[in-house]
Amino acid sequence: DVAAFAEGAAWSCRLDLPEPEPALSDHAETLLLRIFQESTTNIARHADATQLLIKLTVDAGWLVL
């Protein structure tokens, strides 16, 4: 869960999802998870971040994370 992940990294974390949440295939969900994991790993390694905003939007049929 996002809160547990942020706590382990000592970040304050906010999750912003569209309403209603888009229906995603299992494949799309897995890809988004992997992108999220890689992004947060890079943040932890290379940034002195104290806050994390995770935002998912739909723009002209595209998912933007």
matplotlib code that plots the C-alpha trace (Angstrom):
import matplotlib.pyplot as plt

x = [0.0, 1.2, 1.1, 3.2, 5.7, 5.9, 6.4, 9.3, 10.9, 10.1, 8.0, 4.7, 2.6, -0.6, -2.5, -4.6, -6.8, -9.5, -13.1, -14.3, -11.1, -10.5, -11.2, -7.8, -6.7, -4.4, -1.6, -2.1, -2.3, 1.0, 2.7, 1.6, 2.8, 6.2, 6.5, 5.5, 8.1, 10.9, 10.0, 9.9, 13.2, 14.8, 13.4, 14.7, 18.2, 18.6, 16.4, 16.2, 12.4, 10.3, 6.9, 5.5, 2.5, 1.2, -1.2, -3.0, -5.0, -6.7, -5.9, -7.3, -7.5, -4.0, -3.1, -0.7, 1.1]
y = [0.0, 3.5, 4.8, 2.0, 2.5, 6.3, 5.7, 3.4, 6.1, 8.9, 10.8, 12.4, 11.0, 12.0, 9.9, 11.6, 9.4, 10.3, 9.9, 7.4, 5.3, 4.1, 0.4, -1.1, -4.4, -6.6, -5.8, -2.1, -2.3, -4.3, -1.7, 1.2, -0.6, -1.2, 2.4, 3.5, 1.3, 2.4, 6.1, 5.9, 3.9, 6.7, 9.4, 7.5, 7.2, 10.6, 13.2, 14.6, 14.5, 14.8, 14.8, 12.5, 13.2, 10.2, 11.4, 9.4, 11.2, 10.3, 12.8, 12.2, 8.4, 8.3, 7.3, 9.8, 8.8]
z = [0.0, -0.8, 2.8, 4.1, 1.2, 1.9, 5.7, 5.0, 2.8, 5.4, 2.8, 3.3, 0.4, -1.4, -3.9, -6.5, -8.7, -11.2, -10.2, -11.2, -11.4, -14.9, -15.6, -16.4, -17.7, -15.6, -18.0, -17.7, -13.9, -13.8, -16.1, -13.9, -10.8, -12.4, -13.5, -10.0, -8.4, -10.8, -10.3, -6.5, -6.5, -8.5, -6.2, -3.2, -4.7, -6.4, -4.7, -1.2, -1.4, 1.7, -0.1, -2.8, -5.0, -7.0, -9.6, -12.2, -14.9, -18.2, -21.0, -24.5, -23.8, -22.4, -18.8, -17.3, -14.0]

ax = plt.figure().add_subplot(projection="3d")
ax.plot(x, y, z, "-o")
ax.set_aspect("equal")
plt.show()
